[in-house]
Amino acid sequence: MMIEMIAFDADDTLWHNENLFSMTQEKFIQLLAPYHDADWITERLYQTEVHNLNYFGYGIKGFTLAMIETAIELTEGRVQGSEIQQIVEFSKEMLRAPIELLDHVEETLIALATAYDLMIITKGDLFDQETKIARSGLADYFKHIEIVSDKTEATYAAILTEHRIAVQGFLMVGNSLKSDILPVIALGGRAVHIPYHVTWAYEIVADDQTVMKPYLELERIGLLPALIDTL
């Protein structure tokens, strides 16, 4: 079946994102260095982030709350108000950070938008994602924009049903095997994996989960139009 819709993840597929979290995490580790070593802070922060996903979801706000909770826990309540304020400032800096498109993104979207309907499917905080999409300057290339709380088979199935898209004609492009690729493959759609050089531990999947999974992989997004021409 011909491709009916090409969907893109946003963070670390269209623009840099994980670098921002990594840099902020380093600032947080330095802030708590008087209390604990870096490895212990990193592990407890990760555990708190994952535990809180069901409460606060993905994104900068959830990450900020995880940092505050971790700081209180690891200091046994001794963290200072000024240190909490620094964490809040870290969050505001993340929200103010400029949107840096990955190489070849806009030219790729221009090439594809002339022949296909395009969609963004991204997860995270609604306000944060809406503002990033607006500031990216890419919104006009997309027919639909879906901001979801998580990316599961059920999420993708609901989006396909809502927009009356046949799963066989759906192609998902993203950097996360766990969120962008495997759920779409499980539904019977097609997917292109474009790895990003930094991956949050929660998004990493075991090798045995990808064995014999029929997805394609590209080194960079600029190669996508030529690949799609062959499908």
GIJOHU-V399603 format. One record per backbone hydrogen bond with DSSP energy under -1.0 kcal/mol. NH is the residue of the N-H (numbers start at 0). CO is the residue of the C=O. E is the energy in kcal/mol with one decimal. If there is no record, write none. Layout:
BEGIN
NH:CO:E  NH:CO:E
END
This chain:
BEGIN
3:168:-3.4  4:168:-2.1  5:116:-2.4  6:170:-3.3  7:118:-2.7  8:172:-2.5  11:14:-3.6  12:9:-1.7  13:9:-3.0  14:9:-1.7  15:99:-2.5  19:16:-1.0  20:16:-1.3  21:17:-2.6  22:18:-2.6  23:19:-2.0  24:20:-2.6  25:21:-1.8  26:22:-1.6  27:23:-2.2  28:24:-2.5  29:25:-2.1  30:26:-2.1  31:27:-1.9  34:31:-2.2  35:31:-1.9  40:36:-2.1  41:37:-2.7  42:38:-2.3  43:39:-2.4  44:40:-2.5  45:41:-2.2  46:42:-2.4  47:43:-2.2  48:44:-2.6  49:45:-2.5  50:46:-2.4  51:47:-2.1  52:49:-1.0  54:51:-1.6  55:51:-3.3  56:52:-1.4  62:58:-2.1  63:59:-2.5  64:60:-2.3  65:61:-2.0  66:62:-2.2  67:63:-2.4  68:64:-2.7  69:65:-2.5  70:66:-2.5  71:67:-2.2  72:68:-2.3  73:69:-3.1  74:70:-1.3  75:72:-1.2  76:71:-2.8  77:74:-1.5  83:79:-2.0  84:80:-2.2  85:81:-1.5  86:82:-1.8  87:83:-2.1  88:84:-2.2  89:85:-2.3  90:86:-1.9  91:87:-2.1  92:88:-2.5  93:89:-1.9  94:90:-2.2  95:91:-1.7  101:13:-2.3  104:101:-1.6  107:103:-1.6  108:104:-2.4  109:105:-2.4  110:106:-1.9  111:107:-2.2  112:108:-2.7  114:111:-1.7  115:111:-2.3  118:5:-2.1  119:143:-1.9  120:7:-2.5  121:145:-2.5  123:147:-1.8  128:124:-2.6  129:125:-2.7  130:126:-2.4  131:127:-2.0  132:128:-2.5  133:129:-2.3  134:130:-2.7  135:131:-1.6  140:137:-2.1  141:138:-1.7  142:117:-2.6  143:117:-1.3  145:119:-3.1  147:121:-2.6  155:151:-2.4  156:152:-2.7  157:153:-2.2  158:154:-2.0  159:155:-2.6  160:156:-2.2  161:157:-2.6  162:158:-2.1  164:159:-2.6  168:165:-1.6  169:166:-1.5  170:4:-2.4  171:189:-2.4  172:6:-2.6  173:191:-2.1  179:175:-2.5  180:175:-1.2  181:176:-2.7  184:180:-2.4  185:181:-2.3  186:182:-1.1  187:184:-1.0  188:183:-2.5  189:169:-2.4  191:171:-2.9  192:215:-3.4  193:173:-2.4  202:199:-2.0  203:200:-1.3  208:205:-1.8  209:206:-1.6  212:209:-2.0  214:212:-2.1  215:190:-2.4  217:192:-2.4  222:219:-1.4  223:220:-2.1  226:222:-1.6  227:223:-2.8  228:224:-1.8  229:226:-1.4  230:227:-1.2
END
